[in-house]
Amino acid sequence: MTTFRREFIFSLVIASICIVLAFVDVGKIPQAPGGIRCRGLITDVDNSKVQVNLIVKTNAQYLTVKLLNGHHKGQKVSVVNMLSGKMELDEFYEAGKVILLEYSAHEGKPANAVARGYYRLRLQFVLIFLFALLLLAVAGVTGLKAVLSFIFSAMVLWKLFFPLMLRGLPPISTGLWIVALLTGVICFSVGGMTRRGLATFAGSMLGLLLTCLLAYSFTHMFHLHGAVRPFAEMLLYSGYYDLSLTDIFIASVFIACSGAVMDLAMDIAATMDELKLKHPDIGLIEHMRSGLRVGRAVTGTMTTTLLLAYSGSHITMFMVFIAKGLPPANLLNAPFVAAEVLNILVGSFGVIAVAPLTVAIAGLLYRFGDKSN
């Protein structure tokens, strides 16, 4: 079987799994009661009851909204937008803007309407389309496989991993199985059903296993619990009292860094593949030395990837500590900051370790493996 045919069949299988996952309901969780959803144009706003205290707005905002689609298109409905004073949750609406509306029908007319935020779904689809288009333009067939891997990863997390944890499966072992599945699909989809793909998968998994072990050990030594994550406490209040938030936190550490680990492993495996292609008579030791030289250069920049990613998502938190003039010891010792320090450093361990591991595996595969590529 040719390499092209193997990869075509593999991609077809992954696409089929994505379609099946779209209709699978693993969690068996009943849908929240809701009404009809549609787009609505705000035609009038009444802010007379809104109370403003500095930058915080509370009380009620009254809207008149014209329905833009659905069975009641063109009709108008009144909406009460309750402002709780939490800026991260509230949305303050303006006339002329389009929102997502949820309402029920009463005697053929829309009633009990609730605003679900500014309408962003169409722009999100546009952004996804532009992302896929750019990826295809730059990477060609490999970009197409990368898009397929992206969709597959999103479907597995949303339709399998999250529902399985809600059903009470162990987060760490379930996370390892899920990340192994994602790593395999991504590595073999992008790297091909070749020794390059196999080296990427094996190196990535060894790096992630090390990350999992370190995350488990240091989470307990740091005396951290999963409640440091946003919405973790709300999850318990939703009725899932038996969930282990600490184990969920540990799983999140190695899942979060899996992308960077796979990225570095693919760089190393592709380099080893290219070296062998250009110099088929290269010896095992020289082959591995050359791969390590590339690995050192890539690792030098990759180690800051997680630091910038996590720090960038918590800019306001760090600014609050600085604005209050608190000493660095207070900042670093706070549980939610310590959790991010653990995230960054433990994840970086996996990123650093994956380079020599992938070099060793790729060197042995190209030295003692078969001649097919």
Summary of the structure (lengths in Angstrom):
residues: 373
radius of gyration: 25.3
end to end distance: 12.0
largest distance: 81.2
contacts: 1129
relative contact order: 0.09
helix: 62%
strand: 14%
